[in-house]
């Protein structure tokens, strides 16, 4: 297989289940501190020893009782809450129609292998993958009741994220959550390669701690993650190349002023610029298709020159700064609606690479799962 190939990750079968685990957490004063990254850095096979040393010195906290955790964090004025637990990945679904975890982009097998090997050496799931779903009223009621109680942790980390964490151990609450979540279908918001690494580890050692992988489940109707766009720089492709490709494949191309072009950006409209000229690209409207799909499936293959590569920029400012007659053409992409993404993946389609940007993500080190605890 071509090591650069992108493939569809396997699908996990139901019921959806998050199991309690023994949470590890860096001491609050270490979370968000770039220097703390060294505890999870190479060589990975010495990470367990380093963690034991950090625990002995009070820089790592270990929960002696297994729990599900409700983790609330606030960053940049956005508050997100999610249930953190050990996601059951031991069952496979035949296709997306039976899947309870839905990937929306492909993965590079070599990268998934590398992450699986790294987790084996570290004996850790170092951070939860992020999942989003539409939660149920009873689940929200139970978690609201929980939040009226004192959290087990309440702190602001070195990156200025605010965190509150509740541990859920009560058998009745756990049983209710198990029943409530059983029918969940969740979209992967962040962590496609780590998710694929979980599945590879499970295949290597079924019936062990590898039957589960650390995940955070966010109710998008309660505290939604912000879903933004990731813009493109078509390196080596000129503005005229984009015009020619658009005309070839039937995408409308209207050269406009800077202001008019940016104002035209919308669900069925892309914006292209080399910083000297600006254009709105009207993608033929089709129910259930995103503009970024037309960009990669129609426009890019029709370019008469390049791109030598495609760069992915998380802000319009970064994309525009990179564009120029000597570098390439920036393409601004509209943010996709979550329900459209869910509909696409439920139908068995994947989006192009880096089509979504779910934000904010929690700081690393708040909740870690040891694979030595089962």
Residue pairs with C-beta under 8 A, 6 or more apart in sequence:
1 109
3 108
3 109
3 110
4 108
5 108
5 109
6 106
6 107
6 108
6 353
7 106
7 107
7 108
7 109
8 103
8 106
8 107
8 350
9 103
9 106
9 107
9 112
9 192
9 195
9 196
9 199
10 92
10 196
10 199
11 92
11 93
11 94
11 95
11 96
11 98
11 99
11 101
11 102
11 103
12 87
12 88
12 89
12 91
12 92
12 93
12 99
12 100
12 101
12 199
13 91
13 92
13 93
13 98
13 99
13 100
14 91
14 93
14 98
14 100
14 182
14 183
15 100
15 181
15 182
15 183
16 88
16 100
16 101
16 181
16 182
16 183
16 184
16 185
16 186
17 87
17 88
17 178
17 181
17 182
18 68
18 83
18 84
18 85
18 86
18 87
18 88
18 177
18 181
18 215
18 217
19 68
19 85
19 86
19 87
19 88
19 212
20 66
20 67
20 68
20 85
20 86
20 168
20 169
20 174
21 66
21 67
21 85
21 86
21 212
21 214
21 369
21 373
22 62
22 63
22 64
22 65
22 66
22 369
22 370
22 373
23 62
23 63
23 67
23 69
23 84
23 167
23 367
23 368
23 369
24 51
24 60
24 61
24 62
24 63
24 124
24 367
24 368
24 369
24 370
25 31
25 60
25 61
25 63
25 153
25 165
25 365
25 366
25 367
25 368
26 36
26 39
26 54
26 59
26 60
26 61
26 365
26 366
26 368
27 58
27 59
27 60
27 61
28 153
28 155
28 157
28 163
29 158
30 36
30 59
30 158
30 365
31 155
31 157
31 158
31 159
31 161
31 163
31 363
31 364
31 365
31 366
32 157
32 158
32 159
32 160
32 161
32 363
32 365
33 158
36 365
37 364
39 47
39 50
39 51
39 54
39 60
40 47
40 122
40 124
40 126
40 364
43 121
44 118
44 121
44 122
45 121
45 122
47 121
47 122
47 123
47 124
48 122
48 123
48 124
48 372
51 60
51 124
54 60
55 61
55 62
63 167
65 167
65 169
66 169
66 373
67 167
67 168
67 169
68 83
68 84
68 85
68 167
68 168
68 174
68 177
69 83
69 84
69 85
69 165
69 166
69 167
69 168
69 367
70 81
70 82
70 83
70 84
70 143
70 146
70 147
70 165
70 166
70 168
71 81
71 82
71 83
71 84
71 163
71 164
71 165
71 216
71 362
71 366
71 367
72 79
72 80
72 81
72 147
72 151
72 163
72 164
72 165
72 223
73 79
73 80
73 161
73 162
73 163
73 164
73 360
73 362
73 363
73 366
74 80
74 161
74 162
75 159
75 160
75 161
75 162
75 360
75 362
76 359
76 360
78 225
78 226
78 359
78 360
79 223
80 218
80 223
80 224
80 225
80 360
80 362
81 143
81 218
81 219
81 222
81 223
82 130
82 131
82 216
82 217
82 218
82 219
82 223
83 143
83 177
83 181
83 216
83 217
84 128
84 214
84 215
84 216
84 217
84 367
85 214
85 215
85 217
86 212
86 213
86 214
86 215
86 369
87 101
87 129
87 131
87 198
87 212
87 213
87 214
87 215
88 211
88 212
89 101
89 195
89 198
89 199
89 202
89 211
89 212
89 213
90 202
90 206
90 211
90 212
93 99
93 100
95 348
96 102
96 345
96 346
96 347
96 348
97 346
97 348
99 185
100 184
100 185
100 186
101 131
101 185
101 186
101 188
101 195
102 185
102 186
102 187
102 188
102 342
102 345
102 346
103 188
103 192
103 195
103 345
103 350
104 187
104 188
104 192
104 341
104 344
104 345
104 350
104 351
104 355
104 356
105 192
105 350
105 351
105 352
105 353
105 354
105 355
105 356
106 192
106 350
106 353
107 192
107 193
107 196
108 193
109 196
111 193
112 193
112 196
112 197
112 200
113 197
113 200
115 193
115 194
115 196
115 197
116 197
116 198
116 200
116 201
116 204
119 125
119 126
119 197
119 201
119 371
120 201
123 370
123 371
123 372
124 368
124 369
124 370
124 371
125 194
125 198
125 213
125 214
125 368
125 369
125 371
126 364
126 368
127 191
127 194
127 214
127 362
127 364
127 365
127 367
127 368
128 191
128 214
128 215
128 216
128 362
128 367
128 369
129 188
129 190
129 191
129 194
129 195
129 198
129 213
129 214
129 215
129 216
130 188
130 189
130 190
130 191
130 215
130 216
130 218
130 225
130 358
130 361
131 186
131 187
131 188
131 189
131 215
131 216
131 217
131 218
132 186
132 187
132 189
132 217
132 218
132 219
132 220
132 224
132 225
132 338
132 358
133 184
133 185
133 186
133 187
133 217
133 218
133 219
133 220
134 219
134 220
134 221
135 219
135 220
135 221
135 222
136 180
138 176
138 180
139 177
139 180
139 181
139 219
140 219
140 222
142 173
142 176
142 177
142 180
146 166
146 168
146 173
147 166
149 166
151 164
151 165
151 166
152 165
152 166
152 167
153 163
153 164
153 165
154 163
154 164
154 165
155 162
155 163
156 162
156 163
157 163
157 363
157 366
159 363
161 360
161 362
161 363
163 362
163 363
163 366
165 366
165 367
168 174
168 177
181 217
184 217
185 346
186 217
187 338
187 341
187 342
187 345
188 195
189 218
189 225
189 356
189 358
190 358
190 361
194 213
195 213
197 213
198 210
198 212
198 213
201 210
201 213
202 210
202 211
202 213
204 210
209 371
209 372
209 373
209 374
210 371
214 367
214 368
214 369
216 362
216 367
218 224
218 225
220 338
224 338
225 358
225 359
225 360
226 358
226 359
226 360
227 335
227 336
227 337
227 338
227 341
227 356
227 357
227 358
228 314
228 335
228 356
228 357
228 358
228 359
229 292
229 332
229 333
229 334
229 335
229 336
229 356
229 357
230 312
230 313
230 314
230 333
230 354
230 355
230 356
230 357
231 312
231 313
231 314
231 315
231 316
231 318
231 319
231 330
231 331
231 332
231 333
232 295
232 310
232 311
232 312
232 313
232 319
232 330
232 331
232 333
233 310
233 311
233 313
233 319
233 322
233 323
233 327
233 328
233 329
233 330
233 331
234 241
234 242
234 300
234 303
234 306
234 307
234 310
234 328
234 329
234 330
234 331
235 306
235 307
235 308
235 309
235 310
235 311
235 327
235 328
236 305
236 306
236 307
236 308
236 309
236 328
237 303
237 305
237 306
237 307
237 328
237 329
238 274
238 305
238 325
238 328
238 329
239 272
239 273
239 274
239 276
239 277
239 279
239 325
239 329
241 303
241 304
241 305
241 306
241 329
242 253
242 272
242 279
242 281
242 299
242 303
242 329
242 331
243 253
243 255
243 279
244 302
244 303
244 304
245 251
245 299
245 300
245 302
245 303
245 304
246 252
246 253
246 281
246 299
247 253
248 302
249 298
249 299
249 302
250 284
251 281
251 282
251 283
251 284
251 294
251 298
251 299
252 280
252 281
252 282
252 283
253 279
253 280
253 281
253 282
254 264
254 279
254 280
254 282
255 277
255 278
255 279
256 264
256 278
256 279
256 280
257 278
258 273
258 278
260 278
260 280
261 271
261 273
261 278
261 279
261 280
262 271
262 278
262 332
264 271
264 280
265 271
265 280
265 332
265 334
266 334
267 290
267 291
267 334
267 337
268 282
268 283
268 284
268 285
268 291
269 280
269 281
269 282
269 283
269 291
269 334
270 280
270 281
270 283
270 291
270 294
270 295
270 331
270 332
270 333
270 334
271 278
271 279
271 280
271 281
271 331
271 332
272 278
272 279
272 281
272 329
272 330
272 331
272 332
273 279
273 320
273 323
273 329
273 330
273 332
274 323
274 324
274 325
274 328
274 329
274 330
275 320
275 323
275 324
275 325
275 330
276 325
281 299
281 331
283 291
283 294
283 295
284 294
288 340
288 343
288 344
288 347
289 344
290 336
290 340
290 341
290 344
290 351
290 355
291 333
291 334
292 333
292 336
292 351
292 352
292 355
293 351
293 352
293 355
295 331
295 333
295 352
296 352
297 352
300 307
300 310
306 328
307 328
311 322
311 328
312 353
312 354
313 319
313 322
313 330
314 357
316 332
319 330
319 331
319 332
320 330
322 328
322 330
323 329
323 330
333 355
336 351
336 355
336 356
341 351
341 355
341 356
344 350
344 351
345 351
